[in-house]
Amino acid sequence: MQNPLLQPFSTLHDAAPFDKIQEQHFMPAFKQLIEQSEQEINEIVQNTAEPTFENVIEALAFSGQQLDIVSSIFFNLNSAETNDEIQKIAQQVSPLLTEFSARISQNAKLFSKVKAVYDQNLNQNNEQRMLLEETYKGFVRSGALLTDGDKEKFKDISVQLAQKSLQFGENVLAETNSYYRHITDETELAGLPEAILQSYRDEAKERGLDGFVLTLQYPSYMPAMTYAENRALRKELALANGKKGFQNNDYDNQNLIREIIELKQQKAKLLGYATYADFVLEERMAKSPADVTKFLNDLLEKAKPFAGTEIEELAALAKADGIDDIQSYDHAFYAEKLRKQKFDIDDEELKPFFPLERVQEAVFRLAKTLFGLDFRETADVPKYHDDVKTYEIFEDGGFKALLYADYFPRKGKRAGAWMTSFRNQFKKNGENHRPHISVVCNFTKPAGQTPSLLTFQEVTTLFHEFGHALHGVLANTTYPNLSGTSVKWDFVELPSQFLENYCYEPEFLQTFAQHYQSGEVLPAEKINKINASKNFMEGYQTVRQIGFGLLDMSYHTREKIGDIKTFETEETKATHLYPSNPDTLMSTSFSHIFQGGYSAGYYSYKWAEVLDADAFNYFKENGIFNSEIAAKYKKMLAAGGTKDPMELYKEFRGREPQVESLLIRAFGN
């Protein structure tokens, strides 16, 4: 039987043949493609010609492409459509890939050729120079200069980290899926809108139960925390959510955290860095832990007084209900109450104006207006799940990219929202190979005659992930490892957060915010209230994000961690706005830093807010659809990682970003 992963993809735009791929195809494909990629490396090493940019650096950049594609397919499935078999394969294949990567980066003969080219100081263009520098640094940062004994230690650490990070994420997913709350008495759900109740009924029905079922999936969990008058229920759900990975069971992540941190610090020390954060930040716009900590603490000083005032307002509301000890699980409920009082805005009242399909049409239309992109749904691209929709993207009539849109929660899909790619853009042999991009979210599914209706926050989430997608779609670089989102980590959130700004612009919002039944346009007064409430609880949200950022930095500047609960409490105490609950722990489900790519980089969300506020101000000053500025912005995104991000930003904006742009947007004055 032929393995579809080892054959040319005879599909539209060479898309992944999901209709033919089965779990048993992956391991044989990985083994063969690793072997094939090693042969490509050996050809570079054994080439007797003088080392040149073309026969070493370029050859490396284009090696292992099919392995990269199969890896992307597999690990994207492991996030969006996993099962026990895929998770088992992931545990087997992760060390294989890590060991393969280590064999390349620690190949002395290969590195000597890379160094020979690096030392030549050839006259190259910006992209070639960046590729050369990144390739050389990549080897050094992967242990190429270590002794043989230390190289072996480095490889062993890398393999262990890959396995333990994977296990961390699997534990969080298992804990998320294992909890559900079955309710038969509807009075326990007082305050919840009918549309949400119906989704709970649908969940119960799927499980063969009567009544209602609530889960820890975001579209189920957050409405309960926001609208349920039943305080005991809110507390129960919050405790269940806060206990993920913190229950002294088979899925407990506390030891994994200690092991992951210790391994990361060992890795950094081997390479000569004081801490893992120093290692990471050398390759960021923020260059050191001290710079990051100062940035976060400066923001904290500005934001905390606002946050304190906000919590006082919520506490007063709670006191009127007889609650003298407002807790974190009361926050969303009373914040929603206060928001209604202040701005007369109700998320459930707004949702009918934001059917998913219309919101998606709006973001497509915005991409057309700013960047000349056209989206056409296609049924000719295989999909990994029936919920997924696929789109061809065109520019000036030519194919630009493929887009997969996967919007609804399911058992095999991790929580949250993200953008990823199945293949990057690159240029080779005169052909511009276009990218295949995926946007994954967890929105409420359509129910009966009711379409998927988004909260306004979910509207901004879709715009956020689509901003990332545009970074990939607009990519126009020669080398795949400098393409699209392959940029400094604290620059990568600029395009996503930038696009969110359009959700608040009346002239744009009124083009798509229409009631799904009546067709009524969202009234101007409601749009004004959305804008008036834009910075509602901004102090609280900022302090919360700063807390995550400081905790992340604390973990990655320590060699060993003792009791995780004590550590988290101590390191975040400056950002505590509610009493700490002894039974909950955020760290054990902090997937961004223990499974994802945000280790010593969570601060980048706030860092990028400075960039996005400053960038959008440029548009606001000259017109939010200004074609000249849009062209400059497009050029910045198309450049990917071919230039230093600050250099790219200055070419776009004419100067460095100003932190005042964020402070004024968030807090005024």
Secondary structure, DSSP 8 states (H G I E B T S, - for coil): ---GGGS---SGGG---TTT--HHHHHHHHHHHHHHHHHHHHHHHH--S---IIIIIIHHHTTTHHHHHHHHHHHHHHHHS--HHHHHHHHHHHHHHHHHHHHHHT-HHHHHHHHHHHTT-----HHHHHHHHHHHHHHHHTTTTS-HHHHHHHHHHHHHHHHHHHHHHHHHHHHHHH-EEEE--GGGGTT--HHHHHHHHHHHHHTT-SSEEEESSHHHHHHHHHH---HHHHHHHHHHHHTTT-SSSTT--HHHHHHHHHHHHHHHHHTT-SSHHHHHHTTSSS-SHHHHHHHHHHHHHHHHHHHHHHHHHHHHHHHHTT-SS--GGGHHHHHHHHHHHHH---HHHHGGG-BHHHHHHHHHHHHHHHH-EEEEEESSS--SSTT-EEEEEEETTEEEEEEEEE----TTS-SS-EEEEEE--EEETTEEE--EEEEE------BTTB--B--HHHHHHHHHHHHHHHHHHT---SSGGGSTT-S-TTTTTHHHHHHHGGGG-HHHHTTT-B-TTT--B--HHHHHHHHHTTTTTHHHHHHHHHHHHHHHHHHTT-S----HHHHHHHHTGGG--S---TT--SGGG-HHHHTSS-TTTTTHHHHHHHHHHHHHHHHHHH-TT-HHHHHHHHHHHHTTTSS-HHHHHHHHHSS---HHHHHHHHH--
